[in-house]
Amino acid sequence: MSNIITRTYEPRDERAMNEVIQQSFKNPNANAYPLPPSRFVVIAELDGKVVGHTSIRPMLFHVGGSIVRAGILHMVGTDPAHQHEGIGHAMLDKVTEIMRAERLAISLLETPVPLFYRLKNWEVVSDRVDVTVPRAAVEAGAAKFKGTLELRDGSLDRLAVYAGTRERMGSKCWFFVHTNGEYMKLLADKMFHGSLVEFFYEIWLGGQYKGYLFGSRDISIKEGEALRITIKELAMDAYDPATIAAIYKELLSFDDEFQAVGAGFNVVPGLAVAMKALGGTDVKVGGNVDMIRINMVREFFKAIRGQLEPALAGFLRKAKQKEAQDVLLDVDGERVVLSCKGGHVVVNDGTSSCDGCATFSLARTDLARVVTGLVAPSVLVTEGKARCEPRVTLAQLDAVFPPRPVVINYSNHFFTAHAGEMGIEN
Ligand SMILES: CC(C)(COP(=O)(O)OP(=O)(O)OC[C@H]1O[C@@H](n2cnc3c(N)ncnc32)[C@H](O)[C@@H]1OP(=O)(O)O)[C@@H](O)C(=O)NCCC(=O)NCCS
């Protein structure tokens, strides 16, 4: 093994760092600006030469009703002359060290090379699908709408109202970025200064503001393909299919040539359900995938414990059981105790005693699948990928980890919005 050193960024690295980024991404315009504070920027050196770069963008995420400190991994690149020499993985090890030191309980990224990250315990959590409803289905659905609908032009003066709507929507999802005033300002800057084909409307029903939507009208005319309207975001407190159809009908009235409305891949579950009820279909979106890594098991569970309690209470009611089992969770050797006595989940250090409590041991990648509900604990045990002793606790674990509304939504370019709330100074 050669002399690979990973360290944080120093101003003298700037030119070499940019060269590595441009060469690894094969793009003379690729860059990592704006850079987060130096302690979040990782540089790899081989025999004294800069050969690798990545940075962490600290941000806050909704994991259901809880807010979790996270780090987005950005622009991971190794000099093409030195790929497959272990530099990428050395950088990922440094990243994990920084994430833990900065108490960033989870990491997120989108990537075309999931295998590379999987080897360092990242897991794919998204299955990108785009839901589309054809014009005829929109019109049939809108016929059932009773009420008055108005789409009003959005206004920069009302960003605080939109931020409130967006935050309520995000708080129902897992891995939806936290929207504060600053984040909304950055997002608005993008959507209000878009091209002529982009739109932003407020949704008013019966004379009352109910939410907003923004998106674009497809203008790429391809032979034999119908034009469609793409919703980039539609935020409301509830998604009633007839109302959604009425909104889409209004959008389609822009021009007869538009034949469908699609919602993109990070559509929230309520809207996806409404669109499917109208006759919409899923289309798999290729390209990048979203991955997460649970860096700090104890911190993560401390943040989300309130999300686990209703499921635990439901389990006890259904099983007509008075008392829940305490569980020692062992994730690749990182141990925490989920104390479930009295139906409350308290997260204790794994080194504290847990006499007689059940043990659930599993890999970090599988933990990511378990907490999002992509796989049930009992299935992992049956497949021989996890151990649970005694097995009687498995039904409780299955109940505590039901499928979750996973919606990966963030713009890592807006990371400065959370710096103040996270106590991160430049
Ligand atoms: C992805 C990248 C950073 C990997 O860097 P690297 O220094 O070559 O990585 P390592 O040498 O530490 O690789 C460790 C292992 O990861 C796997 N791996 C590495 N690159 C991979 C790739 N592109 N696809 C899938 N697996 C990969 C391999 O198993 C490799 O082991 P091997 O060398 O025995 O084959 C590098 O290929 C790169 O700069 N790619 C272009 C930019 C890019 O796509 N970045 C990711 C954007 S999210």
The ligand as a Tripos MOL2 file, in Angstrom:
@<TRIPOS>MOLECULE
LIG
   48    50     1     0     0
SMALL
NO_CHARGES

@<TRIPOS>ATOM
      1 C1        -15.7260    6.6420   -7.4330 C.3       1 LIG1
      2 C2        -14.2720    6.9950   -7.2240 C.3       1 LIG1
      3 C3        -14.1810    8.2130   -6.3220 C.3       1 LIG1
      4 C4        -13.5880    5.8020   -6.5580 C.3       1 LIG1
      5 O1        -12.2910    6.1940   -6.1910 O.3       1 LIG1
      6 P1        -11.0430    5.1720   -6.0710 P.3       1 LIG1
      7 O2         -9.9440    5.9490   -5.4590 O.co2     1 LIG1
      8 O3        -10.7860    4.5190   -7.3600 O.co2     1 LIG1
      9 O4        -11.6390    4.1080   -5.0470 O.3       1 LIG1
     10 P2        -10.8880    2.9130   -4.3010 P.3       1 LIG1
     11 O5         -9.6010    2.6070   -4.9740 O.co2     1 LIG1
     12 O6        -10.8270    3.2310   -2.8440 O.co2     1 LIG1
     13 O7        -11.9100    1.7370   -4.5500 O.3       1 LIG1
     14 C5        -12.2290    0.8230   -3.5960 C.3       1 LIG1
     15 C6        -13.1580   -0.2190   -4.1820 C.3       1 LIG1
     16 O8        -14.3910    0.3980   -4.5000 O.3       1 LIG1
     17 C7        -14.9040   -0.1950   -5.6800 C.3       1 LIG1
     18 N1        -14.9900    0.8460   -6.7060 N.ar      1 LIG1
     19 C8        -14.1050    1.8290   -6.9820 C.ar      1 LIG1
     20 N2        -14.5410    2.5910   -7.9820 N.ar      1 LIG1
     21 C9        -15.7220    2.0890   -8.3460 C.ar      1 LIG1
     22 C10       -16.6660    2.4400   -9.3330 C.ar      1 LIG1
     23 N3        -16.4690    3.4900  -10.1400 N.pl3     1 LIG1
     24 N4        -17.7930    1.6980   -9.4350 N.ar      1 LIG1
     25 C11       -17.9970    0.6340   -8.6090 C.ar      1 LIG1
     26 N5        -17.1320    0.2540   -7.6640 N.ar      1 LIG1
     27 C12       -16.0200    0.9710   -7.5350 C.ar      1 LIG1
     28 C13       -13.9940   -1.2800   -6.0980 C.3       1 LIG1
     29 O9        -14.3930   -2.5010   -5.5530 O.3       1 LIG1
     30 C14       -12.6890   -0.8410   -5.4930 C.3       1 LIG1
     31 O10       -11.8710   -1.9250   -5.2730 O.3       1 LIG1
     32 P3        -10.8360   -2.3910   -6.4410 P.3       1 LIG1
     33 O11        -9.8550   -1.2690   -6.5900 O.co2     1 LIG1
     34 O12       -10.2660   -3.6250   -5.8680 O.co2     1 LIG1
     35 O13       -11.6130   -2.6130   -7.6760 O.co2     1 LIG1
     36 C15       -13.5490    7.2530   -8.5640 C.3       1 LIG1
     37 O14       -13.8270    6.1800   -9.4230 O.3       1 LIG1
     38 C16       -13.9460    8.5530   -9.2590 C.2       1 LIG1
     39 O15       -13.3420    9.5990   -9.0270 O.2       1 LIG1
     40 N6        -14.9590    8.4630  -10.1610 N.am      1 LIG1
     41 C17       -15.3890    9.6070  -10.9640 C.3       1 LIG1
     42 C18       -16.1790   10.5820  -10.1410 C.3       1 LIG1
     43 C19       -17.4010    9.9390   -9.5270 C.2       1 LIG1
     44 O16       -18.2110    9.3290  -10.1980 O.2       1 LIG1
     45 N7        -17.5580   10.0990   -8.2010 N.am      1 LIG1
     46 C20       -18.6640    9.5820   -7.4620 C.3       1 LIG1
     47 C21       -19.7600   10.5920   -7.5280 C.3       1 LIG1
     48 S1        -20.9650   10.3100   -6.2710 S.3       1 LIG1
@<TRIPOS>BOND
     1     1     2 1
     2     2     3 1
     3     2     4 1
     4     2    36 1
     5     4     5 1
     6     5     6 1
     7     6     7 2
     8     6     8 1
     9     6     9 1
    10     9    10 1
    11    10    11 2
    12    10    12 1
    13    10    13 1
    14    13    14 1
    15    14    15 1
    16    15    16 1
    17    15    30 1
    18    16    17 1
    19    17    18 1
    20    17    28 1
    21    18    19 ar
    22    18    27 ar
    23    19    20 ar
    24    20    21 ar
    25    21    22 ar
    26    21    27 ar
    27    22    23 1
    28    22    24 ar
    29    24    25 ar
    30    25    26 ar
    31    26    27 ar
    32    28    29 1
    33    28    30 1
    34    30    31 1
    35    31    32 1
    36    32    33 2
    37    32    34 1
    38    32    35 1
    39    36    37 1
    40    36    38 1
    41    38    39 2
    42    38    40 1
    43    40    41 1
    44    41    42 1
    45    42    43 1
    46    43    44 2
    47    43    45 1
    48    45    46 1
    49    46    47 1
    50    47    48 1
@<TRIPOS>SUBSTRUCTURE
     1 LIG1         1 GROUP 0 **** ****
